[in-house]
Amino acid sequence: MLLPLILMFYFIYPQALDVMGSSFILLSGVLGLGLYAYHKYPFKEVLMVISGLLLLLFVFYTSGWINNNSDPYTFGYIRSQIAWFFSAYLVIFTIYKIHKRPSFNTLLLYIAAAIGLQAIITFGMNMNESIHDFFFSIQMQAEYTEEIMEEGGRQRLMGYGIAFFGAGAVSGIGLILISYLLMRMKLDNKGFFALAALYVFTFYVGLFMARTTIIGAAIGFAVIGVLYIWDNKSEKKQARAFFISAIFLMAGGYTLAMFYFPSFSDWAFELFINFMETGKLQTRSSDGLDEMFLIPEDLHTLIFGRGRMVFYGTDVGYSRMLFWVGIPGTLAFFIYQMFIVKLSYTKDWAVNLVPITIFVYTLVLNIKGWIDLNLILYLFFFYFMFYKYYVYMPKQYSGVKTMGTIRRENRLKRETKS
């Protein structure tokens, strides 16, 4: 099971491994595409996803063409999406190859474990200089130079292969998936404690990297609430046990966090400190969000954007999308993600809740910064494609006789009678 975990880790954190000057995702994307071609292009739904990406490229490129701008970020973004897409095929194929018929929970465990592994490495890098030097040496230096790491390291933990806003966003994914697993997996005592401990560790390390992690925790609790109330298959006793044990685990985690990272504590716990003192859930960062919500004032920009993805004086994802590609491009950006979610639907509404939640999480995160979580949606997509074509359909048709089989049986009967 080590190989799928390593692949999953570098799939989620491709900048953590420098492969001849490029991130891991470009290499794995080529390998995944080659593997998909070797398997003779098995899933017709892949053409639908690629068509969606090409349509997205057309909308984005049209914005640049109208504005007479040639933005290299547009093609870079689509290229990265294709690389992530076929990398997801490689990862899911490996999981199916090892586990034969893995459950959806197995996939979620791999994702949560990879995010937890990143937290462990980040913690080790902060504690030990040799560990820090080793992992820093193998990640891409173009994204995180030593100066950036040192400057950011004075304010927060700097993750292995990811930092700042993205680190909190991915940590939040881990918390959401663990929340679902605690409701949908029947665990023994050891398994329950391991998953609960992983939740707490991911939360605190994620929080000390980026406070966005709190959003993932909040949405994860919402998932637990929805499943607890409406899902008859949920392990409700585990949910109650988790909330009770989380009080002690969170208290212990807080004590350790204050011991190891005292210099970051005021920044990391600013939201909770302000709530205790003023009764308001706010931070200096969130207070400035109102000024960050910028809407183009001229009609041309509102419809066509300006054709370039740059800062434009705002971190807010929705504002940056509007300035980049206008209203049509912004809608296409999110509709494409909804399309991937729809292709991953099953007959189990609780399972469907997971990709829907990741999409909702993306919508919330774009209030703070610009991000998509398509890489996680691609994993879900290919998991269900493999399940549909290699597990569900063979099972459905295993007892159905083909016309050729019926003819052969009738011929044998006639020969037997004669």
N, C-alpha and C positions, 0 to 999 in steps of 0.2 A: 504493500500500500504506500510505500515511500515515493515511488515514481509519480503516481497521480498527485500526491501532495506537493512535490517539488514543482511539477508542471503547473498546478493550480496556483502555487505561490507566485511564480514568475509570470503567470498569466495576469494575475491581479496587480502585481508590482513589476512591470516589465523594465522600468528604469533601474531596478535593483541589480541588473546583470548587464554588463557591457559586452556586446557580441560584435567585435570588430568595428567599434565606433557607433553601433546602432543598438537599440533596445532589444530585449529578448523577443518582443512581440513580432518584430519583422521576420526573424528566423522561424519562429513557431508558426507564423501565418503562412509562410512559404511551404513549410512541412505539412501543415494542415490542408492547404490547397492541393498539394501533391497527393496526399493520402486520399482526399475526397475524389480526385480524378482517378486514382488507382482503383477505388471502389466503384468506379463507373457512375459517378454523380447520382447517388441513390435517392435523394429526397427532392421531390418536385417543389416543395415549399421553399427551398433555397433560392430558386429563381425568383420567387416573389419578394424575398428579402433583398436580393441583389437589385431587383427592379426598383424597390423602394429607395435604396441607396443612390441609384443612378438618378432617380427623380429628385432626390435631395440635392445631389450635385448640380443638376440642371437649374434648380431654383437658386442655389447659392451662386453659381457661375453667372446666371442671368443678372443678378444684382451687381456683380463686379463689372460685367460687360456694359450695363446701362450707365454705370458710374465711371466707366473708362478706367477701372482699377484692375490690376492683375494681382490678386492676393494669393500668395503661395500657401497661406494657411488653409484655404478652401480645399485644395487638392490634398494637402497634408492630412487634413481631418478625415476626408473620405478614404484615403489610403490607410490610415490607422484603423478606421472602422472595418475595412475589409480584412486587414491583418488580424484584428481581434476576433472577427467573425469566424474565420477559418482556423484560428488558434483554438477557439472554443470547440470546434469539431475534433481537433487533435486531443484536447483534454478529455472530452466526453467519451471519445472512442477508447482512450486508455482506461478510463474508469469502467466501461462496459467490458473491456477485454479482461480485466482483473477480477471484477465482481460478477461477471456473467449477466445477472439480472439485478442491478443495483436499484434500491428504492430511491424515491425522491429525497428522503431523509439522508441517505448516504451522500448524495451530491451536496446537500446543505451542510453536512458535517465537514466535508472537505473544504468548502468555502470558509466556514467558521474557523476551522483548524488552521488554514493558511493565514487568515487575519490574526489569529492568536499567535501564530509563529512569528509574524512580523512584530507583534508587541513584545515577545520574548527577546528577539534579536535587538530591538530598539532599546529595551531595558538593559541588555548586556552591553551594548555599545556605550551607554551612558555610565555604566559602572566600571568598565574595564577598557583601558586605552588600547590594548592589543586587539581586543574584539572590535573596537571602533575602527582601528586602522585597517584591519582585514576587510571588513564589510564595506568600508568607504572606498577601498581600493578596487573592488570588483563592480561597483555600481557606476552608472554613467556620470561622468564628471561635468558634462555639458549642462545638465539640469541643476545639479547641486554642487557648486564649487565650494572649496574649503572656506572661502570668505563668507558665503551665504550660510553655510553650516555653523560657522562660529558666531556670526551675528544672530542668527535665529536661536542658536543654542543658549544664548544668554537670557532668552525669554521663555523658551519652551523646550520640550523634547523634540529632537529632529529624528524622524523615522528613517528606517532603512529603505531607500528607494522611493520615498514619498514624504511630503511634509506639508505643513500649513493646512489650508482648507481641505485639500484632497485627503489628507490623513484622517481628519475627523469624519469625512463623508464615508470612507471605506470602513473605518472602525464602527460607524453606525450601522453599516450593512451587517457586520458580524453580530451586533446586538439584536437586530431585527430577526435574523435567522435563528439565533439561539432561542429567542423568545418563542418562535414558532415550534422549534424542536422540543422545548420543554412542555409544550401543550400536546404535541402529536406523537412523541416517542415514549414508549413504555420503558422506563429506565430502572435498573437496579440501583442500590444505594451508591455504589461506586460510580456508576455512570452519571447519576444525578449530581453528585458532588463535583465530579470532573467538569460537567457542563456548566454548573452554577459558578464554579471557580473560574472557568474560562470567561464567562460573562463578566465577572467582576474585574478580572485582570485586564481584559480588553477594554472595559469601560475606563478604568483609571489611566492606563497608558495612553489610550486614545484621547482622553480628556486633557492630559498634559501635553499632547501634540497639538490638538485643536479642539476648541470648545464646541464645535459643530457636532461632536460625538453625542452631546446631550439630546440633539434632535433625534438621532437614531434610537437612543434609549426611550424617549417619549413615544415614538411611533411603535417601538417594540412592545411597550406596555399596552398600547392601543390594540395591537394584534392579540395579545393575551386576553384582553377584555372581550374582544369580539368573539374569539374562539370559546372562551369560557361561557359566554351567554348563549351562543347560537349553535355551537358545534357539538353534536352528541358523541363524536368520536374522541373528543379531547380528554386528556388526563387531568381532570380538574383537581385531584388530590395533589398532583405534582405542582400545579400552579400555586395552590395554597402553601405547600411546603417551600416553594421557591421564594415567595414573598416573606415568609418567616425567616428562612435561612439567609436571605439577601440582606436583612437588617444586620445580622452579625457579620456576614462576609463583607458588606460595604463598610461597616465600622472598622473591621480589621484592615481592609484595603486602604481606608482613609488614614489610619495610623501609619501604615507602611509608606504610603505616598508622602505624608508629611515628614517622615523620617528620611526618605531618600531624595525627595525633591522639595525641600522647604523653600528654596528661592523662587519656585514657580507657583507656590500655593495660592498667593493672593490673586494672581492672574487666572489660574485654573478654576478657582472656586468663587470668582467674582460674582457670578449669577446668584449663587446660594448665599453669599455674604450680604449682597444687596437685598435679597428677599428677607433675610432675617432682620436686617436693620430698617428697611423701608416698607416691606411687604410687597415690593414690586419685582417682577422677573425682568431684569434689565442689566445690560452691561454697557460700557462705553462704546463698544463696537455696535451693539444693537441700537443704541441711541442715535447713531449716525446714519442708520439705514434710510430714514425718511428723506434725508438730503441726497441719498444715492439713487433714489427712484427717479430717473430722468426719462422723459418721453420726448422724442424728436418733435420740434415745433413746426417744421416745414413738412408739407404734404409729400413731397418727393422722398424725403428720408423715411417718413413713416411707411410708405408703400414699398419702396425699393431698397431702403437702407443706404449705406454709403459704400458698401462693397468690400470693407476691410474689417477684420476682427482685431481691434486694438482696444485700449483701455477706455477711452471716451470719458474719463473722469468718474467712472462708476464700476463697482464690483458686482452689482446686481445682475444676475443672469438674464432676466427678461429685458432690462434696459440695453445690455450689450448686444443681445440678439436683435432688438429693434434697430439699433444703429448699424449693425452689421448687414442684415438681410431684410429688414422691414417686417411688416406684419405677415405676409405670405410665407417668408422664410422661417419666421418664428413658429407659425402654426405647423409648417411641414416638419420642423425639427421635433416637435412633440407628438405630432400624429404618427410619425415613423416609429417612435417608441411605443405608442399605443398599439400599433400594428403588430409589433413583435410580441407584445403581451397577449394579443388576441390569438396569435398563432400557437401560443403555448397553453391554451385553455384545455382543461380536462373535464370529466364529469364530476369531479370532486371540487366543490366550491371552496373548501378550505385550502386546498392546494393552489387553486387559482388566486387565492388571496395573496400568496407570496409575490408573484410577479406584479400584481396590481399594487401591492404595498411598496415595492421598489420604485415603481413609476410615481406613485404619490410622494414618496420620499424625495425623488428627483425634483418634483414640482416645488416642494417646500424648500429644498436646498437652493434652488435658483433665486429665492428671495435674498439669499446672503451672497451667493457667488455663482459663476457660470460653471455648469457641470452636466454631463449625462452619465448614466450608469448602464449604458448599453452592453458593456462587457458582461455584466451579470445576467442581463436579459438574454444574451446570446447563449450562455450556458444553459439556461432554462429551455430555450428553444431547441437546442440540439439534444438535450436530455430527452425531451418528449418526442422528438423525431425518431431517435433510436428506439425508444419504448414503443412508439406506434408501429414502426415498420419491422422491428425484430423481436418484439415480445407480444404486443397486443394482437396484431393482425395474424401472425402464425397461430396464436392460440384460438382466435375467432374462427379461422378457416381449417383448423386441424381436423374437425369432424365433418367437414363438408366435402361431399364426393364431387369430383369434376366429371364432366360429360365423358371424358376419355376413360376414367375409372369405371363408370357405369357401363359403358360399351364393353370393356374388357370382362367385367363380371357377368354380363349377359351372354357373351360368347362362351365363357367357361361353363355356364350353366347348360347351354345348348349342347356343347361338346360332351358334358357329363351325361346328359340324358341319352344322347346317341350312342 
